[in-house]
Amino acid sequence: IPNALSILRGALIPVFLNFAGDRRDGLALLILAIASLTDYFDGKVARWLHQESKLGAMLDPLFDRFYIAASLYVLWDREIFPTWLVLTLVIRDIVLLLVNLALQRKRLPVLSVNYIGKAATFNLLYAFPLLFLSQSAGWWGTLGYVFGWAFSAWGVALYLITGVGYLVSGVKSIRFPNGLIKG
């Protein structure tokens, strides 16, 4: 069940992009809401049913990255999110992907997500639908703008902070695979 929820979430990415591209924002927001719910419930259900798996542990952060990338693209395309901010987040993810590939190549454990990293992703995944909403007229748009940028600011800050932490941890693991720092 948890892996099915994760796969459903992944399958909805092109649906989201299609609706957002066609400017059917209500449906795009609905897809983001469903994706957020499946992201929340897949982990809860996995722990509740004792069905935690390596596949689930791999799919969850992977689909988080895909949703972030898809949302960033749409927000950038609509000129809501500036290019420099999109590039900052994308470069962070590319650097950490390369670190994980280096760790795998050396047969070392890949980076594991920590609580602050989850909070960073959570903030960004909440920010993006609110930023879509910010394009609406009226008080909903104003509310979406204020909360969307608040979640974005926290999310970006935490995303970068954890990115540096993950990078340092990965480099230490590569340089000192036995945990021994020679001085």
N, C-alpha and C positions, 0 to 999 in steps of 0.2 A: 504493500500500500504506500509506504513512504517514497519508494523509488518511482512508483507510478505517478505520484503527485509531482515529483521533481521532473519527470519526463513530460508531463502535461505542461508544467511551467516552461520548459524549454521549447516545446512545440508551439507555445503561444507567442514566442518572440517574433516570428515572421508575420503573424496575425496582427500584433501590435504595430509593427512597422508599416504594414499595409494600411491599417486604419489611420495611423498618424499621417502617412503620405497622402492619403485621400482627404485629409482634413476632417475626418470623422472623429473629432476629439472626444466626444462622449464615449464612443466605443473603445477608443484607444485608452482612455482613463479607466474604463471598466476592465480591460485586459490587464492593465497595470495593477489594479486592485485585486483581481483574481490571482495574479502572479505573486503579489505580496502575501496574500492569504495562504497560497500553497507553500510559499517559502517558510512561513511561520509554522504551518501545520505539519509539513513533512518531517521536520526535526522532532516536534512534539509527539507525533504518532510513532515515529521510529523508537523513541525512548519508551513510550508507554507500552508498545507491543514488543519491546526488546528485539527490534528488527533493524538495529543500526548496522550499516554495511559499508564496505570500502567504496562501493559504487556510489552510494548516497553521499558519503563524505567527499567524493570527488565531484559529483554532479552539482551539489548545492553551491559551492563557491564558483564553479565554472559558469553556471547559469546566472548567478549574481553578476559576474563580470560581463556576460553577454547583455543582460538587461541594462546595466550601467552604460555599456558602449552604445546600445541601440537608443537609449533615452538621450544620451549625450549627442548622438548624431542628430536626432530630431530637434532637440533644443538648440543645437548649433545652427542647423539648417533654417530654423525659424528666427534666428538671431536673438534668442532669449539668453543663451549661455555664450560667453565670449570665447573666441578661438583659443586664446592663451590658457584659459581655464580647462578647456577640453583637452588640449595637448598636455597640460600638467598631469591630469588624471590618467590619460592614456599612456604617457611615458612611464609613470609610476608602475602601472600594471605590466608593461612590457619589460621593464627592468626586473621586476619580481618574477616574471615568467622565465626570464633568462637565468636568474639565480636558481629557481627550482629545477630547470633543465640541467644546470651545472651540478646541483646536488644529486639528481638522479643519475647523471653520468658517472659520478663517483660512488654510486650506490649508497648514498647517505639519505636519511629521512628528509622529505621535503618540508618546507615551512608549514607550520600549523597555525591556523587562524586563532588569534587571541580575542579576549573580550572586547578590547578597544577597537580591534579591526572589525568585529561584528557590529559594534556601535557605529563605526564610520560608514559601513555599507548600509546599515539600517537608516541612518540619517539621509544618505544620498537617495536611497530608494523611496523615502518619504518625500524628499524635496522635489523630485522630478514630476510626479503627478501634480503637486501643488504649483509648480512653475507652469505646467500646462494650463491649469486652472487660472493662473494669473492673467492669461490672455482674454479672459471673459470680462464682459462689461459688468459694472455694478460692484456691490460689496463682496461678492464671491471672488471676483478677480483681485480686489484689493487684499482680501484675506489670504488668497493663494500667493500673492506676491510677497507679503510680509513673512508668512510662515515658510514659503518655499525658499526664500533667500536665507532665512534664519537656519533652516535645516541644511541648506547648501553650505553655508559658512562653517557650521559645526562639522558637517560631513567631510568637506574638503580638508579642513584643518586636521581632523582625526585620521583621514585617509593618508595625508602626507606624513604625519607623525608616525603612524604605524608602518608606513612604507619604509621610513628610515630605520625603524626598529627591526623590521623583517630583513632588510638589506644587511644591517650589521650582524644580525644573528646568522644569516646565510653565509656571509663572508667568513665569519668565525668558524662555522662548521666546516667550510671548505678548507680553510687554512689549518685548522686544528681538529681533524676528524675524531680524535680520541678524547677531545675535551681538555687536552693539556696545552697550556700556553707556555711556550718556552721563552725565558727571559734572560 
